[in-house]
Amino acid sequence: MELKCTKMEGCGNDFIVVDYEEAKGLELSKLTIELCDRHFGVGADGAIFVKQNPLEFIYYNSDGSFSSFCGNGMRCFAKYVIKNRIVEEDEFDVICKDWIVHCEICSDEVIVQIPEISSEMTKDGEIISVCGSKHKVVEVENLGSLEELQSDDYNLNYVEWKNESEIKIKTMERGAGLTLACGSGSIASAWKMHKNKKCLEKILVKNPGGIVKIDLKNKKMRGPARIIFECRIDENAYTSNESA
């Protein structure tokens, strides 16, 4: 069996995009692990499966775990469906688990409207939820001084305040590890810094791989999405990395 794959990235957060119908009948979690392996597969932080009629975003982390939302992935999803003429208009709605996410293509950037941001206090502190994707936001004085990033059961965002309109973050994503960018983490970090009265409602979030623009008043995220290459993978191309 051959599987058509599209490698994409948003601020260095990279994904493999696959038509859901082509992968139908396969175990998506296992397929994601194989595709995302950077030595034995294509290599990526996660896999996006594009389901049509109705249009739906399905996402798995590189370790095969399901995630309810991925901000950078959603922008790549939007770019993909436009390029492949799955939708004809520059603005459209996408089903994302329990939410409807509105997307808009604007030149080289994609605008994603985030319908829900909330928080709850747990034994681990305040956990911020962006469309069900849970984040723990930790403010630090200097990101460069962090010798080792620690992760736990949540997406973990380390934040360095720059000024009222700008922050820098580094992210350990649950199921993917250290990533060059995190869209939902950018939203959660901006939300927390605004809540703490350190930032305005419009915030530039500088990830190691690029800038994501957050507008909290209108609940919008704006940033790049780029197709890197397209390929076809044969099932025989996968090589087991288990020890003999």
N, C-alpha and C positions, 0 to 999 in steps of 0.2 A: 504493500500500500504506500502510495506517495501522499504526503501531506504538505499543502502549500502554507508557508509561513512568511510573515512580514516582521522584520526586526525594526523596532521603533524606539525612540527615546524622547523624554521630556526633562530637560535640565540634567541629563546624564543618568536619570532613572530609566533603565532600559527594559523593554518588554518584547515578547514574542506574541504576535497577534494571529489568531487562527479562526477561520470560519467555523462556527459551531457545528454546522451540518457535515463538514468534512471530518470532524472529530467525533461525530455521533457514533455511539456504540463503544467508544474507547473510555477507559477510566481516566477522567480528566486530571485527577490528582497525580496519578502515576505518570501520565503523559507530560504534565508540567515539570515534574522533577527531571525527566529525561531531556526535555527540550531546553530547560534552563541551566543544565549542567555546563559549566564554562570549559570543561575539558572534553567531555564525551557528547555534548549536544551543541546547540546554537549558542547558548549562554545568555542569561538575562536575570533580572531581579524578580520577574514574574511573568505569567502568561495570561493573555486576554482572549476570551472566546466571544465572538460576535454572533449573537442570536438575532434572527430577523422575524418579523411578523408575529408579535410586535418586536421592536428594536430593544435589545436587552444586553447589558454589560455584565459579563461573568468573569470574575478574577480569582486567580490562585497565586499565592506566593511561591517563590522558587523551591521551598521545601515541601510543596504540595498541599499546604493548608489553605482553606478557602478564606477570602477576605470580603467583607461587605462593600468596601469602597476603596478606591485608589485615585487620588486627585490627578497625578501626572498620567496615570493609566487612562483615566477618562478623557483627558485631552488628546491622547494618542488614539483612543477609540474614535473620537469625533473626527479626527483628521483621516483616519482609515476609511470610515463609512462614506465620507465625501469623495475621497479619491477613487473609491471603488463603485461610486454611484449607487450605493445602497440607499442613500437619501439624496434628494435633488436640491433642497433648500439649504441656505447657510445657517439657519436656526432650526433646531429640532429637539424633541424630548427623548430621553433614554430611561428605560427601566433599570434600576440598580437596586436589587434585592427589594427592600420595602419602600423605596423612594423613587420619585420621578425627578430626574436631573435634566435641566435645560442647558443646552450647549449652543454656542455661537462661534462660527469661524470668522476670524477677523485678520485678514492678511496672513502673516506667518504665525500668528498667535491664535490660541483658542480660549474662549471665555466659558467657564463652567459655573453655573449657579448652584450654590450649596443650600439645599432646603432645610437642613437641621444642624444646629450646633448646640450642644448641651454639656453639662458637667455633673459629676456626682462625687461625693466624698467616700473614699473607701479606706481600708486599713493601710493602703499604700499611698494615701494622699488624694489630691484632686485628680480625677481622671476625666479628660475632655473627649467627648464623642462627636465625630464628624460623620454623619450618615452611618452611624454604627461602628465606624473605625475608631478604636480607643487609643488615646494618647496620654502619656505622662510627660508634662513639660517641666524641665528643670532649668532655672536661670543660673548662668555662670558668669564670672567676670571676664574670662578670656578663653575662647574655644581652643586656641592654640596651645594652651597649657594642659589640656586634657591628654594624659598619656594613654589611658585605656578607657574606652567607652563601655559602660556596663548596661546590660539589657535585662528585662524581666518579662512578665506576661503581657506587657503592652508595647505599643510603638513608643519608643523613648526619644524625646526631642530635647537636646541641649541648646539653650538659647543665650546669645550674647546681645545685650542691648547696645545700640549705636546712637540713636537719637529718636525723637518722637515719631519719625516716619520710616525708620529702618532698623531691622534686626538681622542677625546672622544665626543660622542653626546648623547643627549636625544631628543626623538621625540614625538610630539603630532600629530597623524595622523588624517587627515580629515576623518570623518566617523568611526573612531575606538577609538580615544582618546589616552591616554598615552600608548605606546607600549614598549616592551623590546628591540625591534630592528626595524630598517627600512632600507631595502636594497637600494631602490631608494634614500632615504634620506642620506644614507652613501655615495652614488655616488655624490649627489648634494653638500654635505658638503665638500667632498674631492676636488671636482671641484672648489668650491668657495675659499678654502684655497690655492689651487695651483695657481689660478688666482690672488690671493692677494700676491703671492710670499712668502708664509709662509711654503709651503710644496712642496716636490718633486712629481714626477708623480706616484710613487708607495707609497701608503699610507695605514697604518693599521687604521681602524676605529673601535674604541671600543664602542660598544653599551652596555647597561646594561646587555643584555642577551648573548653577545658573540661578537666575532671579525669578521668583514667583510674586506676582502682585495681588495683594488681598484687599478687597473692599468690603469691610464688615457691615457697613450700613446697608448695602445692597446684596450682601452675601454672595459676592462674586470672586472667583479666582481666575487670574489671567496669566498665561505663560506660553512658552513654545511647545511645539510637538513636531517631530521630524521622523520621516521614514529613512532608515539607513540602507536596508536592502530587502529584496524578496528572494525566497529560495524554495525549493521542494526537497523534502526530507524523505528518504526511503526508510522503511521500518528496519531494514537490515543494516542501516548506517549506525544504529545504536550499538555500542560496545559495553558490555558489563564491566563496571569498575570494581567488582568484588574480587577479593583475593582468590587466587586459584587454590 
